[in-house]
Amino acid sequence: MSRIPPHQVSLIGKHLLVVANAYPSDSAIYRNGFIHRRVKAYQAAGYTVTVYYLHPPAKTQSSYEYDGVIMLLGNELTYARFISMTNYDEYLIHFVSPAMVEPIRKYQPRARLIIWIHGFEAVAWHRRWFNFIQSPKSIRDTVARRRGHYDTQIRFLQWLYTTDELDIVFIQVSEWFQKNVVEPDAGITIPRSRVIPNMIDTEVFDYVPKPPEQRFRILSIRPYASRKYANDQTVQAIRLLSEKPYFKKLTFTLFGQGPLFDDTVAAVSHYGNVHITKEFLTQEEIAEQHKSHGVFVCPTRFDSQGVSMCEAMSSGLVPVSSDVAAIPEFVSHGETGLLARPESAEDIAFWIERLYYNPDLFSRISNSIQQHVRSTLSTNVILDQELEVIEAR
């Protein structure tokens, strides 16, 4: 990540402002970690980078350091004041909102904006159906919020995609997400857009050849804050596998945290070969877990990429995920992973069983996926693509 390609040398000293709705800290290491990895890559390539964490509840503007990056944290008023008093070569925005763009439009109208569209900020309300079907009240609350937040945000994005008041380039993290979600929900074909996935740090998630026996060791590292992550399907798959004669030869390791954690894992907590830890891990700790496991179970109900899945693939773990959303864009079934039918814990259990009985399949996929990630998603590959956009002006 420290190399500087020849075409970048002339850009050393260029100043970038990264604006985000959240950023990691020592107490919240998972909070938009993929943005932090970009910032570190830009710094290594010779750029000067300032990060502004726009946090409306903040009382005043403050700063903190995380992993060598200085972060400014402030509310909408302090952010607007900051924009009015500074000037940057490029403004790089993640999880865009009107509060992020309006001060730039007002005070820096000639600025160039690069806006990443990641997920929830650009989708219609019904895309997250799985989070509000638990009760009539949650449905009513979501429909009420639709009339406020969701509709307002979509109208803002419709304006943003078409305005000629600002110089903007959009980056989508997958082709599927742009063509099947972002553009249909806005009712607009985005004219200035590039598809560039999130980068994977293949140095942190390095590949060590896996012995066939690691196919018996199954890992899940997931947030438990939304039903999007389909952890309930993982738990149900474990229960189905518990009925198999080989079950005790398998080991399941579940890491995670969030309001759904306790209720979700309760159904498998009594199994002696299911190890449950309620905590988040650092990138380095995740990489260590990768080294001692062979299968990464990561079903989903909605994903624009699946970064944690791609990180596991970089380490050589065989992913068992879902044939939904953007996942097939990153996993070719039978070649670089295994895909279950949507909402099918039975399929998840089936593919884990298939790996149990087929060590050659496990070894073949494990080796091919790490090569695939390095050739398509590694930091240098993605960094070069993003810097092409930054350099375009």
Protein Blocks (a to p, Z undefined) as FASTA:
>chain_A
ZZccfklmmmgoiacddddfbdcdfklmmgoklmmmmmmmmmmnopacddddddfklmbd
cdddeehiacddddfklmmmmmmmgccfbdcdehiafklmmmmmmmmmmbccddddfblm
mccfklmmmmmmmbmklmmmmmmmmmmmmmmmmmmmmmmmmpckbccddddfbfklmmmm
mmmmnopacfbdcdddddddfklmccddddfklmmpccddddfkbfklommmmmmmmmmm
mmpmklmmpccddddedjklmmmmmmmmmpmkbccddddddfklmmmmmmmpcbdcdddf
bdfkopmlmmmmmnopacddddehjllmmmcghkloccddehilklmmmmmmmmmmmmml
mmmmmmmmmmmmmmmmgmklmmmmmmmmmmmZZ
